[in-house]
Amino acid sequence: MRAYERHRDKTSGAVWHAGRAVIFVMSDLEVPIRGRTYREPEGPHSVIVRGRDMEPALQHVSSRADCATLAVVGLPDAIPDLSAMKDRKLIVVDADSGRLHDFAEAAVKVGADVEWIRSARPSTERLAASLLPVAAVVLAAGASSRMGGTQKLLLEFDGRPMVRHAIEAASEGGCHQTVVVYAAKEVKDALDGAAELIYNPDAKEGMSTSLRAGLNALRSDMEAALVMLGDQPLVGSRSVSTLLRSWRREGSRPAVAMAGSEQKKWTPPVVLARELWSELEALEGDSGARQLLDAHPELLDIVPAQGRSDDIDTADDYAKIVRLFPRKKPTRRT
């Protein structure tokens, strides 16, 4: 069954499936995030509990190979046997730095991946970011055919190559992994060390090949991909963080994008839940996520833009952007 056959409009009252991103809440915690359930789920999931319920939670983890993450809010005084967390992720939340350190140290000793949050009452957004990590895929393999032979992604904007703005927006906006799909060597040279670089030898066959290469390069713990274009220098970290927050909210649809113009209702960047990836990877030619989402709008939420999403295709586009947003001159100290 395909993703768009499993999802129906939220206004219909039908059950709204969250795909792989299931969060099993085993305590009396109010955590209104994507995929929340109070019933033991089938298939891959994460667990969140209060410290007093850590022992039964560890028993659950031990019995379920498909439970990848355990989040504990308010740590107990005594450190229990954490051996069940080997090769899994443990998120510990507490206001006591010493207790956090002791639990983290014990978890590392058994081979767990540990993340800690020093807070007595962490925000829902902070917990959601840890439980529902999102990666960024920056598409930077275009031929810049309308730029008269100039590689547009290397054009300077605010003192840096244009494509670096997308990488910085993804990182500063909260993405847990950033990959850049490229084809031209000069793009690789300009980005060396700035992100994970994925070479696409089939870039001439269209955007679908770059999207496929980027999704295939993402870590297995990523629950969604934020697909960005390398030629949108005005999309900043605020836009990225808004999209991620919207996607992680309880009841959100599998895809979340920025509002566009009258001609195009939405525009990249767009967050795409893992449950959509197999269909996106099956696209061919110069088709991106728009082919799937325009055909099945019930899969998409659109949020107000926090910045400008202008993409730069021609020399005139670039001149317009530079004119509207000239580089800030450094202030001289007297």
Helices and strands as residue ranges (DSSP letters): H 3-6, G 10-12, E 23-25, E 36-37, E 45-50, G 51-53, H 54-63, E 67-73, G 83-85, E 89-94, H 97-109, E 113-118, H 124-131, E 134-140, G 145-147, G 152-154, E 156-157, E 160-161, H 162-172, E 177-182, H 185-191, E 196-199, G 203-205, H 207-216, E 224-229, H 237-248, E 255-259, E 266-273, G 274-276, H 277-281, H 289-295, G 297-299, E 300-303, H 315-324
